[in-house]
Amino acid sequence: MSIDNKTTENGKLPLQNVICCGYFEKLLQNFGWFSIQTEEGEKLCMPYMLSGNEKIRVNNCPACGKEVRSVEIEPDFLSRCI
């Protein structure tokens, strides 16, 4: 599951960029992210939270429960998800 990283003129995410209910996008900057290299460049994937030195993977949206573990985003997308 990947999301398009284009934003509207007012800086808000258009509907096709919403991963699930919209709440998860508001939390993107609060998570750590693993990264992978693709043909298109670096992608951030598999969000996690730190618990001490342990990385706890986020499998589901805390609001609606949709699976978000397989989300892939562009690194600069985080700064536009406010």
N, C-alpha and C positions, 0 to 999 in steps of 0.2 A: 504494500500500500504506500504510494507516494502522493504528495500533494503539490499542486502547481503553486509556484511562489510569486505570482503576480498579485499586486494589490490595486485597489481602486484609488481614484484621485484623492479621496479624503483619508487614505492610509488604512482604512479598515479592510478586513479580508472579505472578498466576495464569497458568495455561498458555496461555489465549487471548491474553495480552499478549506472549508470547515471539515475537520477530521471526523467529528461526531456531533456532539450537541453544542459545541462552541466553547464550553468551559475548559476543556483540555488545552485549547490554543492559548488561553489566558495564563496557563501554568507552564508553558513550554520553557520559559527562561529559568524556572525554578528547578528543573531537572538537569542532571548530567546526561551526556549523550555519548554513546559509542560512535565510532566513525568507520566508514569503509571507503575505499577508493573504487570509483566506477569509471567507465569510459568518459563520462561527462565531467568527472572531477570528484571531489570529496562530497560525501553525503553523511549526514548525521542520522543515526538509527538507534533503536532500542533505548528508550529513555530509562534512567535509573535515578534512585535517591541514595544518598550516602547515609550509612548508619555506622558511625565509627570509621573504620577503614574498609568496611564491606559495601559493595555496590548492590543495592536491592533493585532488581528490574521492575519497571512499571508495566504491568501486563494489560490493565484495563483503565479506562477513564474513571476517575473517582466519582463523577456525577451520574453518568448514564450507563457505565459498565461496558461500553463497546471496547473491543480488543484494539489496543494501540501499540502493542509491542513491536509490530512490523512496520510502523510508520517510518518513512524516510523523508528527510527534509534537507534543503540547502542550508549551509552554515549561516548565510546572511539572513535567512528567513526568521531566525530567532529575534533579531532586532526589530522586525516589522510586526511581530505578534504581541501587541500590547493590549 
